[in-house]
Amino acid sequence: MRTFFARMADLDPRLDPYSRSVMQAVAAVSPAVVNLEVSGRRPTSGGDRRRRQAPGDGAGSGFIFTPDGFILTNSHVVRGARRVVATLGDGSQHEAEVIGDDPDTDLAVVRIHADDLTAAPLGDSSGVHVGQLVVAIGNPHGFQHTVTAGVVSALGRTLRSQAGRQIEDVIQTDAPLNPGNSSAPLVSLLGEVIGVNTAMILPAQGICFATSINTAKHVTVHLIRDGRIRRSVIGIGAQNVPLSRRLARRHQLTGDSGVMVESVESGGAAQRAGLQRGDVILVLDGRPVGGIDELHKLLDHEMVGADTSVVVIRRARKLELPIVPRERQEAA
């Protein structure tokens, strides 16, 4: 059955071209948008500045991205949930299973067992431009197909996730996000999803963020296959530090900052490699490390168990040490 938006866009000659474009985009994606009711949330805790999550109920949006029932949503919506119920655009309700979630990108995949569902068309966020018109389509608190519109304000932003890591390649938009509208798809006027709405800055007006759909595509593949994203660690506590000009000239360093080791985990990769408190990490696996966020970015799934090296400055001496990062274990 064609939606109200599609019928109006075709039949009402009084509509201006912009309104027609918005309505056609909504018509393409809105049948895939769902409401997620979460109950029995278990408290979660963990390091890396992860917030402790209180038990309780909640709600958010999501959207179907495969015809066999896989739904993309935010990690903070479903993480720790004992029960998730998805309400589709036609009013039907389905028990949903959490397939996997990744707090580091605030993305999660849940699944309902149904066939021949309408899936949202996924676009290519690398082709998005600043100033481009976009639409957010949510299903907050059961208010189906809540639509807001705006423009892309900036591209390539970074956003700190609840897990403490930075989410890369974030889209900034002024399309308003209402409470409960988290995980709503951000849609181009071509009717393609280009981002997953994840956060808004309060009390600022018109500053909202969406994880790019290209990032989401990469994450969902791993979540469906493994239930999680594998990442590596070397077992240190650290902080960003500037490098003195004298030190940079002496060792012909190209960067002006590094990562100073504050603590070394017993039995961890760093201890086995011989890293010490006070060492300043400059390079990992042949790639420069200018700060903690860059170090996190390098410690991906490909580094788990890999024989590599780390370059450090120790008391004005430059050292290269062999190191084998370990897989990061998720906190319970």
BELWOHU-V637209 format. One record per backbone hydrogen bond with DSSP energy under -0.5 kcal/mol. NH is the residue of the N-H (numbers start at 0). CO is the residue of the C=O. E is the energy in kcal/mol with one decimal. If there is no record, write none. Layout:
# BELWOHU-V637209
NH	CO	E
NH	CO	E
This chain:
# BELWOHU-V637209
6	2	-2.2
7	3	-2.6
8	4	-2.3
9	5	-1.5
10	6	-2.2
11	7	-2.2
12	10	-0.9
14	11	-1.3
19	15	-2.2
20	16	-2.3
21	17	-2.4
22	18	-2.6
23	19	-2.4
24	20	-2.0
25	21	-2.5
26	22	-2.4
27	23	-1.5
28	24	-1.4
29	25	-3.1
31	28	-2.2
32	29	-1.4
33	61	-2.7
34	86	-2.2
35	59	-3.2
36	34	-0.5
36	84	-2.8
37	35	-0.5
37	57	-3.1
38	82	-2.3
40	55	-1.7
41	79	-4.2
43	52	-0.8
49	46	-1.7
50	161	-0.8
52	43	-1.8
53	51	-0.5
55	40	-0.5
57	37	-2.4
59	35	-1.8
60	181	-2.5
61	33	-1.4
62	71	-1.8
63	31	-2.7
64	69	-2.6
65	69	-1.0
68	65	-1.6
70	109	-3.5
71	62	-2.6
72	107	-2.6
76	73	-0.8
77	73	-1.1
78	74	-2.6
80	77	-2.2
81	38	-1.3
82	38	-1.7
83	95	-0.6
84	36	-2.4
85	93	-3.0
86	34	-2.8
87	85	-0.6
87	91	-2.7
88	30	-0.5
90	87	-2.0
93	85	-2.3
95	83	-3.1
96	110	-2.6
98	96	-0.8
98	108	-2.1
99	108	-1.6
100	226	-0.9
101	106	-3.3
104	101	-1.4
105	101	-1.0
106	101	-1.7
107	72	-2.3
108	99	-2.8
109	70	-2.3
110	96	-2.4
111	68	-2.0
112	94	-0.5
113	111	-1.2
116	66	-2.4
118	116	-0.6
119	63	-2.9
122	192	-2.9
126	123	-1.7
127	124	-1.4
130	151	-2.9
131	128	-1.9
133	149	-2.5
134	186	-2.5
135	147	-3.1
136	184	-1.7
137	135	-0.6
137	145	-2.9
141	138	-0.9
142	139	-2.7
143	141	-1.4
145	137	-2.1
145	142	-0.6
146	144	-0.6
147	135	-2.3
149	133	-2.4
151	131	-2.1
152	150	-0.6
152	171	-2.4
153	171	-1.5
156	169	-2.2
158	166	-1.7
160	164	-3.2
162	102	-0.7
163	160	-1.6
166	158	-3.5
167	165	-0.6
169	156	-3.0
170	209	-3.0
171	153	-2.5
171	169	-0.5
172	207	-2.7
173	150	-1.7
175	173	-0.6
177	175	-0.5
180	177	-2.6
182	196	-2.2
183	180	-1.7
184	136	-0.9
185	194	-3.0
186	134	-3.5
186	184	-0.6
187	191	-2.7
188	132	-0.6
190	187	-2.0
192	120	-3.1
193	185	-3.1
194	185	-1.3
195	210	-2.6
196	183	-2.5
196	194	-0.6
197	208	-2.7
198	208	-1.4
200	206	-2.4
201	199	-0.6
207	172	-2.3
207	205	-0.6
208	198	-3.1
209	170	-2.3
210	195	-2.4
211	168	-0.8
212	193	-2.1
215	211	-2.0
216	212	-2.5
217	213	-1.6
218	214	-2.3
219	215	-2.8
220	216	-1.5
221	217	-1.2
222	218	-2.5
223	219	-2.7
224	220	-1.8
225	221	-3.6
226	221	-0.8
226	222	-1.3
227	221	-0.7
229	227	-0.5
231	298	-1.3
232	325	-2.7
236	262	-2.2
238	259	-1.8
240	257	-2.3
242	255	-2.4
247	243	-2.4
248	244	-2.6
249	245	-2.2
250	246	-2.0
251	248	-0.7
252	247	-2.6
257	240	-2.5
258	280	-1.9
259	238	-2.9
259	257	-0.5
260	278	-3.2
261	236	-3.5
262	236	-1.8
264	234	-2.7
267	264	-1.9
269	233	-2.9
271	267	-2.1
272	268	-1.7
273	269	-0.8
273	270	-0.9
274	269	-2.4
277	260	-2.7
278	275	-2.1
279	312	-2.0
280	258	-3.5
280	278	-0.6
281	310	-3.1
282	310	-1.5
283	286	-2.6
284	308	-2.7
286	283	-1.9
288	281	-3.5
289	287	-0.5
294	290	-2.0
295	291	-2.7
296	292	-2.1
297	293	-1.9
298	294	-1.6
299	297	-2.2
302	299	-1.2
303	300	-1.0
304	324	-2.8
305	302	-1.8
307	305	-0.7
307	322	-2.4
309	320	-2.7
310	282	-2.6
311	318	-2.7
312	279	-2.0
313	311	-0.5
313	316	-3.3
316	313	-2.0
318	311	-3.0
318	316	-0.5
320	309	-2.9
322	307	-2.4
324	305	-0.5
325	232	-2.3
327	230	-3.6
329	327	-0.5
